[in-house]
């Protein structure tokens, strides 16, 4: 059983120590993942800190982060292990002169030094504590998902030539998904589920202050409030936390200590990336910020 | 195992049972995970409890709202408000509040409405949650008029309480006070941000009131009964024709991710389905490497033939929201089709493709369809027959072998002529003719519904009452 964290508040404190501000939900799930030794499937809009969470857990527990970036076409050879066949060929050729028996050669070329470990195997074999991050798992095909499942449920892998390799420890495993496709039921069943959403104003203010230390409290809060207001609009892509931070940095860079409609107008492109979104936000916040469709805040969330 | 743990496990089992009742797929393993999970945490902390149960039992974000409702009911007795009170005399206090005894509310029992508003205002300014919770409790005791055993829903009490509290007035007064103190910068932007801030706080208050009412109702009626009254369909099961305003908003929000998922799935399937035709030139070129033996056949990239979609939708009152969702859904999927054209009608017909093309704001386009399309011919009552014959005269020649024509509507024709020969001739020209009917199958062909008149000339007539059914249908046609 995992003993990395003592309690939920310990999780909050430790993550905070590495500048990651977790709310009750995030901290609760991380704590549970450690206790139940189950992988966590993390979902949420882009840029709310899913990958950051894995990094923060690794850093706060003094573990090494092993990352498997998923993409379409990812297969066993790239995720788990592969034999270094070029080196094997060399070894066989080098052996031609000597009359070594095939058995010897075989046992030799299928040994550890010819094995290329990929992230999954690396995580299983690790001696020291690790955190395994499987990023954007929704990009792999169903077949690869099955492979992941197998590894994640037993945390062991059998290599025909070497036998079964059993993990020495149970790392914390995080899978992130941008939800571009529905993951299989089997995978979801085996994982804990964590949905990270845009933070509340207080938390976002704090995040800005932690990540942009030179900002003063007042401006940080204004930033968070304007961003919330922008997120209330019906946009193609709402600003992420990282964009909020970028925006705060931009304001500092321009030496602004106060947010006025003009300042927003000048810097909106940092926060929003689609032209239609920028136009809409400009109309709502810069040109006529007073006129507001009544009850829009009441109908949202 | 202590007694409290044992009873907690009972509560949990009831909880999981209710989740399943509400339609959430909770498997055996997940159930066990939840039980193992709560052993590790302090069960007194409700938010941690929510995190643990949510992570183990709910694996889809769109089911989260349903989960939260059930959770609030089942664990309302463990809420901070409840923890405040001496646990033992809890039941007495609850009924004391409910029997209409105005003075039963602890400290300041007989506050006037004005005094309560004053106190609320102060608590809202400082966002003192404990104080707010106490005041919410008092407000419920005074204004909700709750009676034990009375079979009304929580919304009724909520409405009564909130009407007395007059949130709009509170909001205006908060604004006024903030102005006086110079906390709001004197420009429209500052005003807007301040108003949003206050609205957020009032939402908080509203939630507290709601929580308090729920707690008392649960104590009165018992957990199971309460959960059943609150049970709502999951977003994908909400009936288009009877969706409430809130459900509409939920549906709106569910559409985008759903179309994205569907498009990704279709694209992947199409890519992998089969190889294209033999590429003769490249095969010969590759055969050079094998001394002219075509050992390695090369294939062209498959050219997935994407169908052209023509949507013809009835947008008269009864089926308007259905038509709106379907149009929105189909246009959001436009990348999966070679072209999407849409027509809307009531008794006249108008093409509305132009509203959707060249904009990525689909809800705006739908709004234009509703306001600008020219669909009324005589009296604004559905006349399928007339609309179809006009469609035939103007657009039939544009329908080709590549087009799939989809009709949307309940086929309630107000006893006009059906003119179903239009569909007959369309069926000959088009690849497919489909009809989606938002009414339950049982209602078809009752009253003025003449669906079977049209069904004769359709390749498929589908009941399409919710997102689930709509999604299934779109998958079918996109696969060709």
Boltz contact constraints between the chains, C-beta under 6 A:
constraints:
  - contact:
      token1: [A, 8]
      token2: [B, 48]
      max_distance: 6.0
  - contact:
      token1: [A, 24]
      token2: [B, 47]
      max_distance: 6.0
  - contact:
      token1: [A, 24]
      token2: [B, 48]
      max_distance: 6.0
  - contact:
      token1: [A, 24]
      token2: [B, 51]
      max_distance: 6.0
  - contact:
      token1: [A, 25]
      token2: [B, 51]
      max_distance: 6.0
  - contact:
      token1: [A, 28]
      token2: [B, 48]
      max_distance: 6.0
  - contact:
      token1: [A, 28]
      token2: [B, 51]
      max_distance: 6.0
  - contact:
      token1: [A, 28]
      token2: [B, 52]
      max_distance: 6.0
  - contact:
      token1: [A, 29]
      token2: [B, 51]
      max_distance: 6.0
  - contact:
      token1: [A, 29]
      token2: [B, 55]
      max_distance: 6.0
  - contact:
      token1: [A, 32]
      token2: [B, 37]
      max_distance: 6.0
  - contact:
      token1: [A, 32]
      token2: [B, 52]
      max_distance: 6.0
  - contact:
      token1: [A, 35]
      token2: [B, 40]
      max_distance: 6.0
  - contact:
      token1: [A, 36]
      token2: [B, 36]
      max_distance: 6.0
  - contact:
      token1: [A, 180]
      token2: [B, 264]
      max_distance: 6.0
  - contact:
      token1: [A, 181]
      token2: [B, 261]
      max_distance: 6.0
  - contact:
      token1: [A, 181]
      token2: [B, 264]
      max_distance: 6.0
  - contact:
      token1: [A, 181]
      token2: [B, 265]
      max_distance: 6.0
  - contact:
      token1: [A, 182]
      token2: [B, 261]
      max_distance: 6.0
  - contact:
      token1: [A, 188]
      token2: [B, 59]
      max_distance: 6.0
  - contact:
      token1: [A, 189]
      token2: [B, 27]
      max_distance: 6.0
  - contact:
      token1: [A, 189]
      token2: [B, 29]
      max_distance: 6.0
  - contact:
      token1: [A, 192]
      token2: [B, 55]
      max_distance: 6.0
  - contact:
      token1: [A, 193]
      token2: [B, 55]
      max_distance: 6.0
  - contact:
      token1: [A, 193]
      token2: [B, 59]
      max_distance: 6.0
  - contact:
      token1: [A, 194]
      token2: [B, 55]
      max_distance: 6.0
  - contact:
      token1: [A, 195]
      token2: [B, 61]
      max_distance: 6.0
  - contact:
      token1: [A, 225]
      token2: [B, 193]
      max_distance: 6.0
  - contact:
      token1: [A, 229]
      token2: [B, 196]
      max_distance: 6.0
  - contact:
      token1: [A, 261]
      token2: [B, 189]
      max_distance: 6.0
  - contact:
      token1: [A, 276]
      token2: [B, 360]
      max_distance: 6.0
  - contact:
      token1: [A, 289]
      token2: [B, 188]
      max_distance: 6.0
  - contact:
      token1: [A, 289]
      token2: [B, 189]
      max_distance: 6.0
  - contact:
      token1: [A, 289]
      token2: [B, 192]
      max_distance: 6.0
  - contact:
      token1: [A, 290]
      token2: [B, 188]
      max_distance: 6.0
  - contact:
      token1: [A, 297]
      token2: [B, 196]
      max_distance: 6.0
  - contact:
      token1: [A, 297]
      token2: [B, 199]
      max_distance: 6.0
  - contact:
      token1: [A, 299]
      token2: [B, 249]
      max_distance: 6.0
